[in-house]
Amino acid sequence: MVMKSKTAGFCGLDIQKEYFSIVQYSSEDHMVTDLDIHSFPAESGIDEWKTWKNELKNRRGRLRFFSPSVVCSMPSEYALIKPVMLDADEQDIAGTIQWELGQQVIGTLDEYVFDYEEIRGAPDEPVKKFLAVAYRRELVNRMAGLVRSVNLKPAIVDLDIFGLVNVFEFNYSDKKAEPCLIIHSEFDLTKFVLTYNGGFLDYHCFEHKTGSVDAGGFAVALSAETDRFLAAMQKTGGRIPVYITGSYFQQTFSREAFFEKVPGAEVLNPFRAIKCQVKIDEQQFQEYSTQLAVAVGLALRGGQETEETEISITE
C-alpha cells in the first residue's frame, strides 16, 4: 500500500474547497522543515477539480522547493468506512473483508480501492476487529494524477480524518487514555472525529452555510450537533475533551463563540509536540494553524518509520 521513497522528507498535502496547505516533515530531524498555505476563491458552477489543478499549477514555483514524495488527502465524506468483525480463526481475512465491503458499495467492488487494519483487542477475544475503508478508484486515480501534474509523487493517498487522528496522536500522547473529539470546520462542512488510544473510533459530518448566520448562531448549531454526536456515541459532552480546527476557526471571534457554548474546548495545536523550523510569529501561528492540522498529520504519516500495518487507500 505504501510506495517507498528514497528521500527522508515527506510532504502532507491537504486540498480544501478554498485553499490547499502543504507541510514537509523530515523523519531524520523529526521536525517540520517547510510549509505553505495557498488560498483561492471557490467559484460556484466551476468544477472544483479544474480549480485545484489550476491553483496547484499557479503555485508550482513554490511547490518545487518541497520534497516530491507526498501523502495527499481525500475527503472522507465520500469514503465507505466500516468496522468489520471476523472469527479469530478466519484464514482469508482480505477476502472476507472485501466481501463485506462489496455488500455496502454502489456498483461493484472493482470500481473501488480498499484497505483495512486490525483494531487490537484482548489476545483471548473470540473475534478479530478490523477497520476497513473503500474509495472510488476513479477519484483516487484522479487525485494521484492531479498531484503528478505538478511534478510531485503521490506516495500515499489517505483520508483527511486519518490525518487528523495522526496529528492528534503525535501531539497529545498524554490524552490517549481517554476518548477525545476533534471538530474540523470549513465554511460549508464540519467533520467530527472521535479518537481513542491513538486510533479512530467514529466519524460524522454535516453540511451547513456559515455565511448565512453569525458566529454565535453557528456556535449554537455546532454545539447542538456535537451533543447529538456524543450522545449517539454514549459520551457526555462535558466529560470528553474537544479540540477544534479547520479554516472556519481561523478567526478569533469564531473560536470564542464556540468556546462559550462548549467550555473547556481548545484549538488543536499541530505543533504542540512537533518541532517546526519555519519562522512563524505568534500572530501568524494563531491565524493559520487551523489550516495546517490535516497536512501535518499526513506528513507525519509518510514519515512514520514503523513495521505495523497502516491503513491507506492507495492501490
C-alpha positions in Angstrom: 0.0 0.0 0.0 2.9 2.4 0.7 5.2 3.3 -2.1 8.7 3.6 -0.7 10.6 6.8 -1.2 14.4 7.4 -1.2 14.0 10.8 0.4 14.0 11.5 4.1 11.3 14.1 3.7 7.6 13.6 3.2 5.0 16.2 2.5 1.4 16.2 3.5 -1.0 17.9 1.0 -4.4 18.9 2.2 -6.7 20.3 -0.5 -9.8 22.0 0.7 -12.5 23.9 -1.2 -10.9 27.3 -0.8 -7.3 26.6 -0.1 -4.6 23.9 0.0 -1.9 23.5 2.6 1.4 21.6 2.2 3.7 20.6 5.0 7.1 19.0 4.8 8.3 16.7 7.6 11.8 15.3 8.0 11.9 11.9 9.6 15.6 12.2 10.1 15.4 15.5 12.0 11.9 14.8 13.4 10.6 18.3 12.6 8.6 20.2 10.1 11.0 21.9 7.7 8.7 23.8 5.3 5.1 24.7 4.9 2.8 26.7 2.6 -0.9 27.7 2.5 -2.4 28.9 -0.7 -5.9 30.4 -0.7 -8.2 30.8 -3.7 -11.9 31.6 -4.3 -14.4 28.8 -4.6 -16.4 29.8 -7.6 -19.9 28.5 -7.9 -20.6 26.5 -11.1 -16.9 25.8 -11.6 -15.6 22.2 -11.4 -13.5 22.1 -8.3 -11.1 19.6 -9.8 -10.3 22.2 -12.5 -9.8 24.9 -9.9 -7.5 22.7 -7.9 -5.4 21.8 -11.0 -5.1 25.5 -11.9 -4.2 26.6 -8.4 -1.6 23.9 -8.0 0.0 24.9 -11.3 -0.1 28.6 -10.3 1.8 27.6 -7.1 4.3 25.3 -8.9 7.2 27.7 -8.4 6.8 27.4 -4.6 6.0 23.7 -4.7 9.3 22.8 -6.4 11.1 23.5 -3.1 9.2 20.7 -1.3 10.1 17.0 -1.3 8.4 15.3 -4.2 7.1 12.4 -2.0 3.6 13.4 -1.0 0.9 12.0 1.2 -2.3 13.6 -0.1 -5.7 13.6 1.4 -9.1 12.5 0.0 -12.3 14.0 1.5 -13.7 11.4 3.9 -17.3 12.3 3.3 -17.1 10.2 0.0 -15.5 7.2 1.6 -17.0 4.0 2.9 -15.7 3.4 6.4 -16.8 0.2 8.0 -15.8 -1.7 11.2 -15.7 -5.5 10.5 -15.6 -8.3 13.0 -14.3 -11.7 12.0 -13.9 -15.0 13.8 -10.4 -15.2 15.4 -9.6 -18.3 13.3 -10.6 -16.7 10.0 -7.9 -17.5 7.4 -9.0 -15.4 4.4 -9.1 -12.1 6.1 -8.7 -9.9 3.0 -11.2 -11.9 1.0 -13.8 -11.8 3.8 -13.4 -8.1 4.3 -13.6 -7.5 0.6 -16.9 -9.4 0.5 -18.3 -7.4 3.5 -17.4 -4.1 1.7 -18.9 -5.4 -1.5 -22.3 -5.6 0.2 -22.1 -1.9 1.0 -20.8 -0.1 -2.1 -22.9 1.1 -5.0 -21.8 -0.8 -8.1 -19.1 -3.4 -8.0 -16.1 -3.5 -5.7 -13.8 -3.5 -8.8 -14.7 0.2 -9.0 -13.1 0.8 -5.6 -9.8 0.7 -3.9 -9.9 -0.6 -0.3 -7.6 -1.3 2.7 -8.0 -2.3 6.3 -6.2 -2.6 9.5 -6.7 -4.6 12.6 -8.0 -3.0 15.8 -6.1 -4.6 18.6 -8.1 -6.2 21.3 -7.5 -8.7 24.1 -5.5 -11.7 23.0 -8.2 -14.2 24.0 -11.1 -12.5 22.3 -13.1 -14.9 20.0 -13.2 -12.3 17.2 -10.8 -10.0 15.4 -11.9 -6.4 14.7 -10.8 -4.5 11.6 -11.4 -1.0 10.3 -12.0 -1.2 6.5 -12.1 1.7 4.0 -13.2 1.8 0.4 -13.0 4.7 -2.0 -13.9 5.0 -5.7 -10.9 4.1 -7.8 -11.6 6.8 -10.3 -11.4 9.6 -7.7 -8.2 8.2 -6.1 -6.6 8.0 -9.6 -7.8 11.5 -10.3 -6.2 12.8 -7.2 -2.9 11.0 -7.9 -2.9 12.4 -11.4 -3.6 15.9 -10.0 -0.5 15.7 -7.8 1.7 14.3 -10.6 0.7 17.2 -12.8 2.9 19.5 -10.7 5.8 17.0 -10.6 5.0 15.6 -7.2 4.8 11.9 -6.4 1.8 10.6 -4.5 3.4 8.1 -2.2 0.2 7.6 -0.2 -3.4 8.6 -0.7 -5.3 8.7 2.6 -8.4 10.2 4.2 -8.3 13.7 5.7 -9.8 12.4 9.0 -7.0 9.9 9.4 -4.6 12.8 9.1 -6.4 14.5 12.0 -6.2 11.4 14.1 -2.5 11.1 13.3 -1.6 14.7 14.2 -3.6 14.4 17.4 -1.8 11.1 18.4 1.7 12.8 17.9 0.9 16.0 19.7 -1.4 14.8 22.5 0.0 11.5 23.7 -0.9 12.5 27.2 -4.6 12.3 26.2 -4.5 8.8 24.6 -6.0 7.1 27.7 -9.4 8.9 27.1 -11.7 9.4 24.1 -11.3 12.8 22.5 -13.3 14.6 19.9 -11.8 16.5 17.0 -14.0 19.0 15.2 -12.8 20.1 11.8 -15.0 23.0 10.4 -14.8 24.6 7.0 -17.3 27.1 5.8 -19.8 24.6 4.4 -18.9 21.3 6.0 -17.9 20.1 9.5 -16.4 16.8 10.4 -16.4 15.1 13.8 -13.7 12.5 14.6 -13.8 10.5 17.7 -10.3 9.1 18.6 -9.1 6.9 21.5 -5.7 5.4 22.3 -4.2 6.8 19.1 -6.8 5.2 16.9 -10.0 6.0 15.0 -13.3 5.3 16.8 -16.1 7.0 14.8 -16.9 9.8 12.4 -19.7 12.1 11.4 -20.1 15.1 9.1 -22.8 17.6 8.3 -23.2 20.4 5.7 -24.1 24.0 6.6 -23.7 27.5 5.4 -21.8 29.6 7.9 -22.1 32.7 5.8 -25.8 32.9 6.4 -25.5 33.0 10.2 -23.4 34.9 12.7 -20.6 33.2 14.7 -22.9 33.0 17.8 -25.7 31.4 15.8 -23.4 28.8 14.2 -21.8 28.1 17.6 -25.2 27.2 18.9 -25.9 24.9 16.0 -22.4 23.3 16.2 -22.7 22.7 19.9 -26.1 21.0 19.4 -24.6 18.8 16.7 -21.7 18.0 19.0 -24.1 16.9 21.7 -26.1 14.7 19.3 -23.0 13.0 18.1 -21.6 12.3 21.5 -24.9 11.1 22.8 -25.1 8.6 19.9 -21.6 7.5 21.0 -22.9 7.3 24.6 -20.4 10.0 25.6 -21.3 13.1 27.7 -20.2 16.4 26.1 -18.9 17.8 29.4 -16.7 14.8 30.1 -14.8 14.5 26.9 -12.0 16.8 25.6 -13.0 18.7 22.5 -10.4 20.1 20.0 -11.3 22.4 17.1 -9.5 23.0 13.8 -10.3 23.9 10.2 -10.4 27.3 8.4 -13.7 28.4 10.0 -11.9 28.7 13.3 -9.2 30.8 11.8 -10.8 33.9 13.2 -10.7 34.6 16.9 -14.3 35.5 17.2 -15.4 32.2 15.7 -13.3 30.3 18.3 -14.6 32.4 21.2 -18.2 32.0 20.2 -17.8 28.2 20.2 -15.8 28.2 23.5 -18.8 30.0 25.1 -21.1 27.1 24.2 -18.6 24.3 24.8 -16.4 25.3 27.8 -13.1 23.6 28.0 -12.8 23.1 24.3 -9.5 24.2 22.8 -7.8 24.7 19.4 -5.9 21.7 18.2 -2.2 22.7 18.1 -0.4 20.8 15.3 3.0 21.8 16.7 2.3 21.1 20.4 5.0 18.3 20.4 6.5 18.6 17.0 9.3 21.0 16.2 8.9 23.4 13.4 11.9 25.2 11.9 9.8 27.5 9.8 9.9 31.0 11.3 6.3 31.8 12.3 5.4 34.6 14.7 2.7 34.1 17.3 0.1 36.1 15.4 0.7 34.1 12.2 0.6 30.8 14.1 -2.7 31.7 15.7 -4.1 32.7 12.3 -3.0 29.8 10.2 -2.6 26.8 12.5 -6.2 25.6 11.9 -5.4 25.2 8.2 -2.4 23.0 8.9 -3.6 20.2 11.1 -4.6 17.8 8.3 -1.4 18.4 6.3 0.9 18.0 9.3 -0.9 14.7 10.1 -0.4 13.5 6.6 3.3 14.5 6.5 3.8 12.6 9.8 2.0 9.6 8.2 4.6 9.5 5.5 7.5 9.9 7.9 6.5 7.2 10.3 9.1 4.5 10.5 7.1 1.5 11.7 6.6 -2.1 10.7 3.0 -2.0 11.8 0.3 -2.0 9.1 -1.1 1.5 8.4 -4.4 1.9 6.7 -4.3 3.7 3.4 -6.4 3.9 0.3 -3.5 3.8 -2.2 -3.5 0.9 -4.6 
